[in-house]
Amino acid sequence: MPSIDLHCHSLYSDGSQTPQQLVDQAVAAGVTVLALTDHDSTQGLAEAHSAAVAAGIRLINGVEISATWNNQLIHIIGLNIDPETPILKEGLVEQAQARAKRGRLIADKLEYLGVKDCWQGVLALAGNDENRVGRAHFAQYLVNVGRVRQLQQAFDRYLGNGKPASVPMPWTDMATAIAWIKTAGGVAVLAHPARYGLSQTKLRALLVDFQQTGGMAMEVSTANEKSNIINNLAVLSRRFNLYASQGSDYHGINMPWLKIGKFAELPAECLPVWDLFR
């Protein structure tokens, strides 16, 4: 059986490694089908494809789009997309520009709180591309300068909703994000549904709206997810006629608790999303 990881990130968003390095790690882990799903960016796909061809594994074009549903931030993965589709490219440019604007506002708040040279330091972590700057880069910078010891502490003290350096983001809405993905020939996948802190009632409501607006799949198995949660998501995927996806959500060496290609198998009752790619 192929080993399939359909969720990982490179330095073209908030990962710490190049697409080439991701492919190398995937090969070392025995992964034979890999999707690169950078946040609101497809810039790393060309390099990833070249590396995958050389390594003899299959690369699925992917992206992870930040969106809102009922004022709730969610992430929607697009799998098997054509990254050159104009409507998708234009939408991702808008997302990147909004991300850059938010980044500067966060940096201003942290400077006011006494975190010196914040924008320059964060920009360096993002490869000197302001369109890549995300909260994970700020969290890493706060660790680097000794303001916090761990990445999560940066969100708990500074970056999380309602915290001193929090800045709301005008992400696109769920229906629009799904439309971008579908127009690009891809499959819209609701990423890590259990991480949004929703009650079962609200999660079911989200899945109803997601399916009715064109979503076709949901992540069921992700790295470090508890078995009871995976089993619950598997039941929901079948109840709402959604294909099931899986992935590590690997970000690189800065998050060592996530391992590329390492997560629980999909429960047997699931319909694997990769059946749509054959």
KEKE-3310 file (N, C-alpha, C; in steps of 0.2 Angstrom, whole numbers, plus 5000, padded with zeros to 4 digits):
npx = (5004:5002:5011:5003:5004:4995:4996:5006:5019:5030:5044:5039:5027:5023:5032:5048:5057:5064:5055:5062:5069:5058:5053:5064:5063:5051:5053:5063:5055:5047:5036:5025:5016:5014:5007:5010:5005:5005:5001:4989:4997:5005:5018:5029:5027:5032:5046:5044:5038:5049:5058:5051:5049:5062:5065:5056:5043:5026:5019:5006:4997:4994:4986:4983:4970:4965:4950:4934:4920:4904:4910:4920:4937:4943:4952:4954:4959:4965:4966:4975:4974:4975:4987:4989:4977:4968:4958:4960:4974:4973:4965:4973:4983:4977:4974:4988:4992:4984:4989:5002:4999:4993:5004:5013:5005:5004:5018:5020:5013:5019:5032:5028:5026:5038:5046:5060:5066:5057:5049:5059:5066:5056:5053:5065:5064:5054:5060:5062:5051:5037:5024:5023:5023:5017:5008:5015:5028:5030:5029:5040:5050:5048:5052:5065:5071:5069:5058:5047:5047:5042:5033:5019:5017:5019:5008:4998:5002:5004:4999:4987:4969:4962:4973:4988:4995:4986:4979:4965:4961:4956:4950:4945:4928:4921:4913:4918:4932:4931:4925:4936:4945:4937:4935:4948:4950:4951:4949:4940:4945:4941:4951:4959:4946:4943:4951:4946:4939:4925:4908:4900:4888:4889:4900:4894:4885:4894:4899:4888:4886:4898:4898:4887:4890:4900:4911:4920:4927:4935:4947:4952:4962:4975:4992:4996:4983:4970:4964:4950:4945:4948:4940:4927:4927:4928:4916:4908:4912:4906:4893:4890:4893:4906:4922:4937:4952:4970:4985:5000:5002:5014:5027:5041:5057:5056:5044:5045:5037:5028:5028:5033:5023:5019:5005:4989:4981:4968:4951:4943:4930:4930:4930:4943:4951:4960:4956:4949:4959:4964)
npy = (4994:5011:5025:5039:5056:5070:5084:5096:5108:5121:5132:5142:5146:5144:5135:5127:5122:5119:5115:5105:5099:5094:5084:5076:5072:5065:5055:5048:5044:5035:5039:5039:5046:5063:5079:5096:5109:5123:5138:5148:5149:5144:5144:5136:5124:5121:5118:5108:5098:5096:5090:5079:5071:5068:5060:5050:5049:5053:5069:5079:5093:5106:5117:5127:5136:5150:5154:5160:5155:5159:5168:5161:5156:5145:5132:5127:5115:5113:5101:5093:5103:5115:5126:5137:5143:5157:5163:5157:5161:5175:5176:5171:5180:5191:5187:5185:5199:5204:5197:5202:5215:5213:5208:5218:5226:5218:5218:5231:5232:5223:5229:5241:5234:5232:5223:5222:5227:5219:5218:5217:5205:5195:5196:5191:5178:5174:5173:5185:5190:5198:5194:5181:5181:5175:5171:5161:5164:5176:5170:5161:5171:5177:5167:5166:5178:5177:5180:5171:5154:5143:5139:5139:5147:5159:5162:5161:5172:5183:5183:5176:5176:5190:5194:5204:5207:5204:5204:5205:5196:5199:5187:5178:5171:5155:5149:5156:5153:5139:5139:5145:5134:5124:5129:5129:5115:5107:5097:5102:5101:5100:5106:5098:5096:5095:5104:5116:5119:5118:5114:5098:5100:5112:5109:5099:5108:5116:5106:5103:5115:5116:5105:5108:5119:5114:5108:5093:5084:5079:5081:5067:5059:5065:5070:5065:5065:5060:5043:5042:5054:5053:5042:5048:5058:5050:5044:5055:5059:5050:5051:5064:5062:5064:5063:5056:5062:5063:5067:5074:5087:5093:5104:5106:5107:5115:5112:5099:5089:5085:5073:5070:5060:5052:5047:5041:5027:5028:5025:5010:5012:5024:5034:5035:5050:5051:5042:5050:5055:5045)
npz = (5000:4996:5005:5011:5012:5015:5019:5022:5025:5018:5018:5011:5016:5033:5036:5040:5031:5014:4999:4992:5003:5011:5002:5002:5015:5016:5007:5015:5025:5020:5012:4998:4991:4991:4997:4995:5004:5007:5017:5009:4998:4983:4979:4981:4974:4961:4963:4972:4964:4955:4963:4968:4956:4953:4964:4963:4968:4970:4968:4974:4969:4980:4992:5007:5012:5021:5029:5033:5043:5049:5057:5062:5061:5049:5041:5024:5013:4997:4986:4972:4963:4949:4949:4941:4938:4935:4944:4956:4958:4959:4970:4980:4980:4985:4998:5002:5002:5012:5023:5024:5028:5040:5047:5048:5057:5068:5071:5075:5087:5095:5095:5103:5114:5119:5112:5103:5086:5079:5067:5057:5061:5061:5047:5042:5046:5038:5025:5020:5013:5014:5011:5016:5029:5044:5059:5065:5062:5070:5083:5083:5083:5095:5103:5100:5104:5117:5124:5126:5131:5123:5108:5109:5120:5115:5108:5118:5127:5119:5105:5102:5100:5107:5114:5118:5106:5096:5080:5070:5056:5039:5032:5017:5014:5018:5007:4996:4996:4993:4981:4973:4974:4968:4955:4951:4948:4958:4974:4988:5005:5021:5034:5048:5057:5071:5078:5080:5091:5092:5097:5096:5090:5083:5075:5067:5060:5053:5045:5037:5030:5024:5015:5007:5000:4992:4996:4997:5005:5021:5033:5042:5049:5057:5062:5079:5084:5094:5096:5099:5094:5080:5077:5079:5069:5058:5058:5056:5043:5035:5038:5032:5019:5015:5008:5015:5022:5025:5035:5040:5044:5044:5048:5050:5057:5067:5074:5081:5086:5076:5063:5047:5037:5048:5056:5062:5054:5042:5047:5043:5038:5030:5015:5005:5001:4990:4981:4972:4964:4956)
capx = (5000:5006:5010:5001:5003:4992:4996:5013:5021:5037:5046:5034:5022:5026:5036:5055:5061:5062:5051:5067:5070:5052:5053:5069:5061:5046:5056:5066:5049:5043:5030:5025:5012:5014:5004:5012:4999:5007:4996:4988:5003:5007:5024:5033:5025:5036:5052:5042:5037:5055:5061:5047:5051:5069:5065:5052:5037:5020:5017:4999:4997:4990:4986:4978:4967:4962:4944:4929:4913:4901:4915:4925:4942:4944:4957:4952:4964:4963:4970:4974:4973:4979:4989:4989:4970:4968:4954:4964:4980:4971:4962:4979:4987:4973:4976:4995:4993:4981:4993:5007:4997:4992:5010:5016:5002:5007:5025:5020:5010:5025:5037:5025:5026:5045:5050:5064:5068:5052:5048:5065:5068:5051:5054:5071:5062:5050:5063:5062:5045:5032:5018:5024:5023:5012:5009:5020:5035:5031:5030:5047:5054:5048:5056:5072:5073:5069:5052:5044:5051:5039:5029:5012:5017:5019:5001:4995:5003:5004:4997:4981:4963:4961:4980:4990:4997:4982:4976:4960:4962:4950:4951:4939:4923:4922:4911:4923:4938:4929:4924:4943:4947:4934:4937:4955:4949:4953:4945:4940:4945:4941:4957:4958:4940:4943:4955:4942:4935:4918:4904:4898:4882:4892:4904:4889:4882:4899:4900:4882:4887:4904:4896:4882:4894:4904:4916:4920:4931:4937:4953:4950:4968:4981:4997:4995:4976:4968:4960:4943:4943:4948:4934:4922:4928:4926:4908:4905:4913:4902:4886:4889:4895:4912:4928:4942:4959:4975:4991:5004:5002:5021:5030:5048:5061:5053:5039:5047:5031:5025:5033:5030:5021:5017:4999:4985:4978:4961:4947:4941:4924:4931:4931:4949:4950:4964:4952:4947:4964:4967)
capy = (5000:5018:5029:5045:5062:5075:5090:5098:5115:5123:5139:5147:5149:5145:5129:5129:5119:5120:5109:5099:5096:5091:5078:5071:5069:5061:5048:5044:5041:5030:5042:5038:5052:5069:5085:5102:5113:5129:5142:5153:5150:5139:5146:5130:5118:5119:5115:5101:5094:5094:5086:5073:5067:5065:5055:5044:5049:5057:5076:5082:5100:5108:5124:5127:5142:5152:5156:5161:5152:5161:5172:5156:5154:5138:5131:5123:5112:5112:5095:5091:5110:5118:5132:5143:5145:5164:5165:5155:5165:5181:5176:5170:5187:5195:5184:5187:5206:5205:5194:5206:5221:5211:5206:5225:5229:5214:5220:5237:5231:5220:5234:5245:5230:5231:5218:5227:5225:5214:5217:5215:5199:5191:5196:5187:5171:5172:5173:5192:5190:5200:5190:5175:5182:5173:5172:5156:5167:5180:5165:5159:5176:5178:5162:5167:5183:5175:5183:5165:5148:5138:5143:5140:5152:5166:5163:5162:5178:5189:5182:5173:5180:5194:5195:5211:5208:5201:5208:5201:5195:5199:5181:5176:5167:5148:5148:5159:5148:5132:5141:5145:5127:5120:5132:5126:5108:5103:5095:5106:5097:5104:5104:5097:5099:5094:5109:5123:5121:5118:5109:5093:5103:5117:5105:5096:5113:5117:5101:5104:5121:5115:5100:5111:5124:5111:5104:5086:5079:5082:5077:5062:5057:5070:5068:5066:5066:5054:5038:5043:5059:5051:5038:5052:5061:5045:5043:5061:5059:5045:5054:5069:5060:5067:5058:5057:5064:5062:5071:5076:5095:5094:5111:5107:5105:5120:5108:5092:5084:5083:5070:5069:5053:5049:5048:5035:5025:5030:5020:5006:5014:5030:5034:5039:5056:5050:5038:5055:5057:5040)
capz = (5000:4996:5011:5008:5017:5011:5022:5025:5024:5017:5020:5007:5021:5039:5037:5041:5026:5007:4996:4991:5010:5012:4998:5005:5022:5014:5005:5020:5029:5016:5009:4991:4988:4996:4995:4998:5006:5010:5018:5005:4993:4979:4976:4982:4970:4955:4966:4975:4958:4952:4968:4968:4950:4954:4970:4961:4972:4967:4971:4973:4970:4986:4995:5013:5012:5027:5028:5039:5043:5055:5061:5065:5057:5047:5035:5019:5009:4990:4983:4965:4960:4944:4953:4937:4937:4937:4950:4962:4959:4961:4977:4985:4980:4990:5005:5004:5004:5019:5028:5025:5031:5047:5050:5050:5063:5074:5073:5078:5093:5099:5097:5108:5121:5120:5108:5098:5079:5078:5060:5053:5063:5058:5040:5040:5047:5032:5019:5017:5009:5019:5010:5019:5036:5048:5067:5067:5062:5076:5088:5083:5084:5102:5106:5098:5108:5125:5127:5128:5130:5118:5103:5111:5125:5111:5107:5125:5130:5114:5098:5102:5100:5113:5117:5117:5099:5092:5075:5066:5049:5034:5027:5013:5017:5016:5000:4991:4996:4990:4974:4970:4973:4963:4948:4949:4947:4964:4979:4994:5011:5028:5037:5055:5060:5078:5081:5080:5097:5091:5100:5091:5086:5079:5070:5062:5056:5049:5039:5033:5026:5020:5010:5003:4996:4987:5000:4996:5010:5027:5036:5048:5053:5057:5067:5086:5085:5098:5092:5099:5090:5074:5076:5078:5063:5053:5058:5053:5036:5032:5039:5028:5013:5013:5008:5021:5020:5031:5034:5046:5045:5046:5047:5050:5063:5073:5077:5081:5088:5070:5059:5040:5036:5054:5059:5062:5048:5041:5049:5037:5035:5027:5008:5005:4996:4985:4976:4967:4960:4952)
cpx = (5004:5006:5009:5000:5001:4991:5003:5014:5028:5038:5042:5028:5025:5030:5043:5060:5059:5058:5056:5068:5064:5051:5058:5067:5055:5048:5059:5061:5045:5037:5031:5021:5012:5011:5007:5007:5001:5001:4995:4993:5004:5014:5029:5032:5029:5043:5050:5041:5044:5059:5058:5049:5058:5069:5060:5046:5032:5019:5010:5000:4992:4990:4981:4976:4964:4955:4939:4922:4910:4906:4920:4931:4943:4949:4954:4957:4961:4968:4969:4972:4977:4981:4990:4982:4970:4964:4957:4970:4978:4968:4968:4983:4983:4974:4983:4995:4989:4985:4999:5005:4996:4999:5013:5012:5003:5014:5025:5017:5016:5030:5035:5026:5034:5049:5054:5065:5063:5051:5054:5067:5063:5052:5060:5069:5057:5053:5063:5056:5039:5025:5018:5023:5017:5013:5014:5027:5036:5032:5037:5052:5054:5051:5063:5075:5072:5063:5047:5049:5049:5034:5022:5012:5016:5011:4997:4996:5003:5000:4990:4975:4962:4967:4982:4992:4993:4979:4971:4962:4956:4950:4944:4934:4924:4919:4915:4929:4936:4928:4931:4945:4944:4935:4944:4955:4951:4947:4946:4940:4945:4946:4955:4952:4940:4947:4952:4939:4928:4914:4902:4892:4885:4896:4899:4886:4888:4900:4894:4883:4893:4902:4891:4885:4899:4910:4915:4923:4933:4943:4950:4956:4973:4986:4995:4988:4974:4963:4952:4940:4943:4942:4928:4921:4926:4919:4905:4906:4908:4894:4885:4892:4901:4918:4933:4949:4963:4981:4994:5004:5009:5024:5037:5051:5059:5048:5040:5042:5027:5030:5030:5029:5019:5010:4995:4982:4971:4957:4944:4934:4924:4932:4937:4949:4955:4961:4950:4952:4967:4964)
cpy = (5006:5021:5036:5050:5068:5082:5091:5105:5116:5130:5144:5149:5149:5138:5131:5126:5120:5114:5103:5095:5092:5084:5073:5068:5064:5054:5044:5041:5036:5032:5041:5043:5057:5075:5091:5107:5119:5134:5148:5155:5144:5140:5140:5124:5116:5116:5108:5096:5091:5089:5079:5068:5064:5060:5049:5044:5054:5063:5078:5089:5102:5115:5123:5135:5144:5156:5157:5158:5155:5164:5167:5155:5147:5138:5125:5121:5111:5107:5094:5098:5111:5125:5138:5145:5152:5166:5163:5159:5172:5181:5175:5176:5191:5193:5186:5194:5207:5203:5199:5213:5219:5210:5213:5227:5225:5216:5226:5236:5228:5225:5239:5241:5229:5226:5222:5223:5219:5213:5214:5207:5194:5190:5191:5179:5169:5173:5180:5193:5192:5196:5184:5175:5180:5173:5167:5160:5172:5175:5163:5165:5178:5173:5164:5173:5182:5178:5177:5159:5143:5142:5144:5146:5159:5167:5164:5169:5184:5188:5179:5178:5184:5196:5202:5212:5205:5206:5204:5202:5195:5193:5181:5172:5160:5147:5150:5155:5142:5134:5142:5138:5123:5122:5130:5119:5104:5101:5099:5101:5101:5101:5103:5099:5099:5100:5116:5124:5121:5113:5104:5096:5108:5114:5102:5102:5115:5112:5101:5109:5119:5110:5104:5116:5121:5108:5097:5081:5083:5078:5073:5061:5062:5068:5070:5067:5059:5050:5040:5049:5057:5046:5042:5056:5057:5044:5049:5062:5055:5048:5060:5068:5063:5062:5060:5058:5063:5066:5073:5083:5096:5101:5112:5106:5110:5117:5101:5087:5082:5079:5068:5061:5049:5051:5041:5033:5027:5024:5016:5009:5020:5029:5038:5044:5055:5045:5043:5057:5051:5040)
cpz = (5000:5003:5008:5014:5013:5014:5025:5022:5023:5019:5016:5011:5028:5041:5038:5035:5019:5005:4995:4998:5012:5009:5000:5011:5020:5012:5010:5025:5026:5013:5002:4987:4993:4993:4998:4998:5010:5011:5013:5000:4989:4976:4976:4977:4965:4958:4969:4969:4956:4957:4968:4962:4951:4959:4968:4965:4968:4971:4969:4974:4975:4988:5002:5013:5019:5026:5034:5038:5049:5060:5064:5059:5055:5042:5030:5014:5002:4988:4976:4961:4954:4947:4948:4935:4939:4943:4956:4963:4962:4968:4982:4985:4985:4997:5007:5006:5011:5024:5029:5029:5039:5050:5052:5057:5069:5076:5077:5085:5098:5100:5103:5115:5122:5117:5102:5091:5077:5070:5056:5055:5061:5050:5038:5041:5041:5025:5016:5012:5014:5017:5013:5026:5040:5055:5069:5067:5068:5082:5089:5085:5092:5106:5106:5103:5116:5128:5130:5127:5124:5114:5106:5116:5121:5110:5113:5128:5125:5108:5097:5102:5107:5117:5115:5110:5094:5087:5071:5059:5044:5029:5023:5016:5014:5009:4995:4990:4992:4983:4970:4969:4968:4956:4946:4948:4953:4969:4985:5000:5017:5032:5045:5059:5068:5082:5082:5087:5097:5095:5094:5087:5081:5073:5065:5057:5051:5043:5035:5028:5021:5014:5005:4999:4992:4990:4999:5001:5016:5030:5042:5052:5052:5063:5074:5088:5089:5095:5093:5095:5082:5072:5075:5072:5057:5052:5054:5046:5032:5032:5034:5021:5010:5013:5013:5019:5026:5029:5040:5048:5047:5044:5047:5056:5069:5077:5077:5083:5082:5066:5052:5039:5042:5057:5058:5055:5048:5044:5043:5034:5030:5019:5007:4999:4990:4979:4970:4962:4955:4944)
residu = (MET:PRO:SER:ILE:ASP:LEU:HIS:CYS:HIS:SER:LEU:TYR:SER:ASP:GLY:SER:GLN:THR:PRO:GLN:GLN:LEU:VAL:ASP:GLN:ALA:VAL:ALA:ALA:GLY:VAL:THR:VAL:LEU:ALA:LEU:THR:ASP:HIS:ASP:SER:THR:GLN:GLY:LEU:ALA:GLU:ALA:HIS:SER:ALA:ALA:VAL:ALA:ALA:GLY:ILE:ARG:LEU:ILE:ASN:GLY:VAL:GLU:ILE:SER:ALA:THR:TRP:ASN:ASN:GLN:LEU:ILE:HIS:ILE:ILE:GLY:LEU:ASN:ILE:ASP:PRO:GLU:THR:PRO:ILE:LEU:LYS:GLU:GLY:LEU:VAL:GLU:GLN:ALA:GLN:ALA:ARG:ALA:LYS:ARG:GLY:ARG:LEU:ILE:ALA:ASP:LYS:LEU:GLU:TYR:LEU:GLY:VAL:LYS:ASP:CYS:TRP:GLN:GLY:VAL:LEU:ALA:LEU:ALA:GLY:ASN:ASP:GLU:ASN:ARG:VAL:GLY:ARG:ALA:HIS:PHE:ALA:GLN:TYR:LEU:VAL:ASN:VAL:GLY:ARG:VAL:ARG:GLN:LEU:GLN:GLN:ALA:PHE:ASP:ARG:TYR:LEU:GLY:ASN:GLY:LYS:PRO:ALA:SER:VAL:PRO:MET:PRO:TRP:THR:ASP:MET:ALA:THR:ALA:ILE:ALA:TRP:ILE:LYS:THR:ALA:GLY:GLY:VAL:ALA:VAL:LEU:ALA:HIS:PRO:ALA:ARG:TYR:GLY:LEU:SER:GLN:THR:LYS:LEU:ARG:ALA:LEU:LEU:VAL:ASP:PHE:GLN:GLN:THR:GLY:GLY:MET:ALA:MET:GLU:VAL:SER:THR:ALA:ASN:GLU:LYS:SER:ASN:ILE:ILE:ASN:ASN:LEU:ALA:VAL:LEU:SER:ARG:ARG:PHE:ASN:LEU:TYR:ALA:SER:GLN:GLY:SER:ASP:TYR:HIS:GLY:ILE:ASN:MET:PRO:TRP:LEU:LYS:ILE:GLY:LYS:PHE:ALA:GLU:LEU:PRO:ALA:GLU:CYS:LEU:PRO:VAL:TRP:ASP:LEU:PHE:ARG)
# end
